[in-house]
């Protein structure tokens, strides 16, 4: 399997008043096409920091993030913005839907921002909402949707630009068990239908165990489940 995204000796530290805090220490891993990877770790272990760097939302202190062989931190600001819009999708614990817009409009938004005409954007958004089982909720605003439905809208929005990789930060963390199970089943179904890679930050060990691989962050060091130093 060829690498879609690869981290090479990725380090991140912050300069405090009294000391330097090392959040990530020489992190190395790769994710292939259509691969679903879980990222586990205690609170404060650097999971979200790592996700932000994979999405070019934060810069490492040193090291590289290679996407299809290109270091994303060599990109100009304009090219990084295009990379995020065209190649990546983002899903968060809190859906971050715009409350004044309905489901169809929320999902169409990334396409409109990218310059797609309104008719084509809404047509594509409708296709994605039907794919995630919400074809009957197109005109409902977030306040009229359940938590699980809102997260499905957020996943549809993340996929509408047909990204190669989705970065998901605790996508089931704010849901009840049944809704969380529904969202996980949806993510697994989408793997078969769209061949999209997912990196999913989670505290849920059961959820993690149902993905292709499990990575652990512990005190800034990354290891893979099964390695002798996995936490």
C-alpha positions in Angstrom: 0.0 0.0 0.0 1.5 3.4 -1.0 1.5 6.2 1.6 -1.1 8.9 1.3 0.2 10.8 4.3 3.5 10.4 6.1 5.0 12.0 9.2 8.8 12.1 9.4 10.5 13.0 12.7 7.7 15.4 13.6 8.4 17.4 16.7 6.3 20.2 18.4 7.4 22.2 21.4 6.2 25.4 23.1 8.4 27.9 24.8 7.1 28.6 28.4 8.3 31.2 30.8 10.2 28.6 32.9 10.7 25.7 30.5 10.2 24.3 27.0 7.3 21.9 26.8 7.8 19.1 24.2 4.3 18.0 23.0 5.4 15.7 20.2 8.8 13.9 20.1 10.1 12.6 16.7 6.7 11.2 15.6 6.9 8.8 12.6 3.9 7.1 10.9 2.1 6.8 7.6 -1.4 6.1 6.5 -2.3 4.5 3.1 -5.2 5.1 0.8 -8.6 3.9 2.1 -7.1 3.1 5.5 -8.9 3.9 8.7 -6.5 4.6 11.6 -7.4 5.4 15.3 -5.3 7.7 17.4 -5.5 7.0 21.1 -3.9 8.9 24.0 -4.7 10.5 27.4 -5.9 14.1 27.5 -3.0 16.4 26.9 -1.0 13.8 25.1 -0.8 15.8 21.9 -3.5 14.1 19.8 -5.2 17.3 18.7 -1.9 19.0 18.1 -0.9 16.2 15.8 -4.2 16.4 13.9 -3.8 20.1 13.5 -0.4 19.7 11.9 -1.6 16.9 9.6 -4.2 19.5 8.4 -1.6 22.3 8.0 -3.4 24.2 10.7 -0.3 24.4 12.9 3.4 24.2 12.1 5.8 21.7 13.6 9.0 22.8 15.4 10.8 20.4 13.1 10.1 17.4 10.8 7.9 16.9 7.8 4.3 16.0 6.9 4.3 14.5 3.4 1.1 14.2 1.5 1.4 12.2 -1.7 5.1 12.8 -1.3 5.0 16.6 -1.0 5.9 18.4 2.3 2.8 20.4 3.1 4.9 23.0 5.0 6.7 23.9 1.8 3.4 25.1 0.4 2.5 28.8 0.2 -0.4 30.0 2.4 -2.6 30.0 -0.6 -1.6 26.5 -1.6 -2.1 25.2 2.0 -5.6 26.7 2.0 -6.4 24.9 -1.3 -4.9 21.7 0.1 -7.2 21.9 3.1 -10.3 22.6 0.9 -9.6 20.0 -1.8 -7.7 17.2 -0.2 -8.8 17.1 3.4 -12.1 16.9 5.3 -12.5 17.7 9.0 -15.0 16.3 11.5 -15.0 17.5 15.2 -16.6 16.4 18.4 -18.9 19.3 18.2 -20.3 19.4 14.7 -19.8 23.2 14.2 -22.7 23.5 11.8 -23.9 27.0 11.0 -27.2 27.2 12.8 -28.8 29.7 10.4 -28.4 27.4 7.4 -30.2 24.1 6.8 -28.5 20.7 6.3 -28.2 21.1 2.5 -26.7 24.6 2.8 -24.2 23.5 5.5 -22.9 20.6 3.4 -22.7 22.8 0.2 -20.7 25.5 2.0 -17.2 24.1 1.3 -18.0 23.8 -2.4 -19.3 27.4 -2.6 -16.2 28.6 -0.8 -14.1 26.7 -3.4 -15.9 28.5 -6.2 -18.5 25.9 -7.3 -21.7 27.4 -8.6 -24.7 27.2 -6.3 -26.7 24.7 -8.4 -23.8 22.2 -8.7 -22.9 22.6 -5.0 -26.4 21.9 -3.8 -26.7 18.9 -6.1 -23.5 17.4 -4.8 -24.5 18.2 -1.2 -27.9 16.4 -1.7 -26.0 13.4 -3.0 -23.8 13.3 0.1 -26.8 13.8 2.5 -28.6 10.9 0.8 -25.5 8.8 1.1 -25.3 9.3 4.9 -29.1 8.6 5.2 -30.4 12.1 5.5 -32.1 12.6 2.2 -35.3 13.4 4.2 -33.6 16.1 6.3 -32.3 18.4 3.6 -34.2 21.5 4.6 -33.9 21.0 8.4 -31.7 23.4 10.3 -29.3 22.0 12.9 -31.6 22.8 15.8 -34.2 20.5 14.3 -31.8 17.5 14.0 -30.7 15.0 16.7 -27.1 14.8 17.8 -26.4 11.8 15.6 -28.1 13.5 12.6 -26.0 16.6 13.1 -22.8 14.6 13.1 -23.9 12.9 9.9 -24.4 16.3 8.3 -20.9 17.2 9.5 -19.5 14.0 8.0 -21.3 14.8 4.7 -19.8 18.3 4.8 -16.3 16.8 5.3 -16.8 14.5 2.3 -18.5 16.9 -0.2 -15.2 18.0 -1.8 -14.2 14.3 -2.3 -11.1 14.6 -0.1 -8.5 11.8 0.0 -8.2 12.1 3.8 -10.7 13.0 6.6 -9.3 14.1 10.0 -11.8 13.4 12.8 -11.4 14.6 16.3 -13.6 12.6 18.7 -16.4 12.3 16.2 -18.5 10.2 18.5 -17.4 11.8 21.8 -20.5 14.0 22.2 -23.0 11.3 21.3 -24.9 8.6 23.1 -23.9 5.0 22.5 -26.5 4.2 19.8 -25.8 7.4 17.9 -22.0 6.8 18.2 -22.5 3.2 16.9 -24.5 4.6 14.0 -21.8 7.2 13.1 -19.0 4.5 13.3 -21.0 2.2 11.0 -21.4 5.1 8.6 -17.7 5.8 8.6 -17.0 2.1 7.8 -19.6 2.0 5.1 -18.0 5.1 3.5 -14.7 3.4 3.4 -16.2 0.8 1.1 -18.1 3.3 -1.1 -15.6 6.2 -1.4 -12.2 4.7 -0.5 -11.5 7.7 1.7 -8.8 7.5 4.4 -9.7 8.5 8.0 -7.5 9.4 11.0 -9.8 9.3 14.0 -8.8 10.7 17.4 -10.8 8.9 20.1 -10.8 7.9 23.7 -13.1 5.0 22.8 -11.0 1.8 22.8 -13.8 -0.3 21.4 -14.3 2.1 18.5 -10.5 2.1 17.9 -10.4 -1.6 17.8 -12.8 -1.7 14.9 -10.6 0.3 12.7 -7.7 -0.9 10.5 -4.9 0.2 12.9 -4.5 1.8 16.3 -1.8 4.3 17.2 -1.0 5.5 20.7 0.4 8.8 21.8 2.1 8.7 25.2 4.2 11.5 26.6 4.9 12.8 23.1 6.0 9.4 21.7 3.9 7.5 19.1 3.6 3.7 19.0 1.4 1.3 17.2 -0.8 -1.3 18.9 1.1 -4.5 19.2 4.5 -2.7 19.6 6.2 -3.6 22.9 6.2 0.1 24.0 2.5 0.7 23.2 0.7 2.4 26.1 
